[in-house]
Structure formats: C-alpha cells, structure tokens
Amino acid sequence: MERTLPTLIFACMAILLIGLSLIVVTARSVFRGAVALTAALGVVAALFALLGADFVAASQLLIYVGGIMIIMLFVIMLSQRPLDHLDRQTNEQWVWGAFFALAISCALIMQFRAVYRGVFVTTVATPTTASIGRLLLGDMVVPFEAVSLVLLAALVGAVYFGLDGKDRT
C-alpha cells in the first residue's frame, strides 16, 4: 500500500473528525459541545475540499459552520444561562449505543475491505465552482433569480408577521 501525502492528510483529518465528534457527544458543557461541533463541521468542509468538491466545501462552511456559530451567538451567549452550565449528555442506554456503534463500524470496515481489497484509485480533483457558476448564470439564470425573489418575499413576510399588530401599519 503506497502512502501519499493526500492519503496521510485524509487519515489525519478523519482521526481529528472522530475525536471532535466524540467531544460533541460527551461534552458536559453546552458551549464546549457547540465549539467542537463547529470545528468538526469545519473539518468536514476541509475533507470535501480535499476530495475536489470545492462548492460543497464552501457551502458546508457558509451554511453549517456559520449556522452553528449563529446558534452559539444567539442561543448560548445571549440567553440568561451561565456559560458553565452543565447538562448530562448521556442516559442509561449509552453502553448499548456504544456496543451497536462498534458492531456497525466493524461490519462496515469488513465490508469495505472486502469490496475495495487492493483497489486504490487516484484521481486529480477538478474544481466544480466554474461549471456550477456557468450553469447558474447561463441556462438556469431565470429559475435562480425566481428562487431569490421567493426567498426575499418569504423574508419580508417573516418580518411582517413578526411585528406586533400595532406596528404593521
């Protein structure tokens, strides 16, 4: 088995992602769990970028990582709860959950080894944003702009319905 730099980077990122995911599900502090979730989703975006899916990586960063940061800002930081508030993150069934997760992981690893035994595919990652941009601003420009108008109308409607009755006039 030949080890190349991208393979080693992928393995290190996968180990980091597993570690961050374990922190997410075992952290007693809500704030630390949210920070670990933000970092884990950032690593997933880096994995997408490493695989050549740069549009998906950028979307991952903007939507998921940005969304978690907004949730941290508005829900955790601006609530009247202290930051060191500790919640129990597990229940009595954690042993069974760990057992089934380990069993499923072992079954998947054995299946992947059986299917991909000796097969190593090396491909050159090509950027995807140029073709998506040409598609969105070429053939699909009218539906793309129509969706933006629908989203704008939904935003205006949400603001309107969020106002008090006396402020709507």
Contacts in CASP RR format, 6 or more apart in sequence:
PFRMAT RR
TARGET T0000
AUTHOR 0000-0000-0000
METHOD contacts of the structure
MODEL  1
MERTLPTLIFACMAILLIGLSLIVVTARSVFRGAVALTAALGVVAALFAL
LGADFVAASQLLIYVGGIMIIMLFVIMLSQRPLDHLDRQTNEQWVWGAFF
ALAISCALIMQFRAVYRGVFVTTVATPTTASIGRLLLGDMVVPFEAVSLV
LLAALVGAVYFGLDGKDRT
1 118 0 8 1.000
1 120 0 8 1.000
2 120 0 8 1.000
4 122 0 8 1.000
6 50 0 8 1.000
9 50 0 8 1.000
10 47 0 8 1.000
10 50 0 8 1.000
13 43 0 8 1.000
13 46 0 8 1.000
13 47 0 8 1.000
13 50 0 8 1.000
14 47 0 8 1.000
16 43 0 8 1.000
17 40 0 8 1.000
17 43 0 8 1.000
17 44 0 8 1.000
17 47 0 8 1.000
20 36 0 8 1.000
20 37 0 8 1.000
20 39 0 8 1.000
20 40 0 8 1.000
20 43 0 8 1.000
21 36 0 8 1.000
21 40 0 8 1.000
23 32 0 8 1.000
23 33 0 8 1.000
23 36 0 8 1.000
24 33 0 8 1.000
24 36 0 8 1.000
24 37 0 8 1.000
24 40 0 8 1.000
25 89 0 8 1.000
26 89 0 8 1.000
26 90 0 8 1.000
27 33 0 8 1.000
27 36 0 8 1.000
27 89 0 8 1.000
28 86 0 8 1.000
28 87 0 8 1.000
28 88 0 8 1.000
28 89 0 8 1.000
29 83 0 8 1.000
29 84 0 8 1.000
29 85 0 8 1.000
29 86 0 8 1.000
30 76 0 8 1.000
30 85 0 8 1.000
30 87 0 8 1.000
31 72 0 8 1.000
31 76 0 8 1.000
31 83 0 8 1.000
34 68 0 8 1.000
34 71 0 8 1.000
34 72 0 8 1.000
34 76 0 8 1.000
35 72 0 8 1.000
37 68 0 8 1.000
38 65 0 8 1.000
38 66 0 8 1.000
38 68 0 8 1.000
38 69 0 8 1.000
38 72 0 8 1.000
41 60 0 8 1.000
41 64 0 8 1.000
41 65 0 8 1.000
41 68 0 8 1.000
42 60 0 8 1.000
42 61 0 8 1.000
42 65 0 8 1.000
44 60 0 8 1.000
44 64 0 8 1.000
45 57 0 8 1.000
45 58 0 8 1.000
45 60 0 8 1.000
45 61 0 8 1.000
45 64 0 8 1.000
45 65 0 8 1.000
46 57 0 8 1.000
48 54 0 8 1.000
48 56 0 8 1.000
48 57 0 8 1.000
48 60 0 8 1.000
49 57 0 8 1.000
50 125 0 8 1.000
51 125 0 8 1.000
52 125 0 8 1.000
52 126 0 8 1.000
52 127 0 8 1.000
52 128 0 8 1.000
53 128 0 8 1.000
54 127 0 8 1.000
54 128 0 8 1.000
54 129 0 8 1.000
55 128 0 8 1.000
55 129 0 8 1.000
55 132 0 8 1.000
56 128 0 8 1.000
58 129 0 8 1.000
76 83 0 8 1.000
77 83 0 8 1.000
136 144 0 8 1.000
137 144 0 8 1.000
160 168 0 8 1.000
END
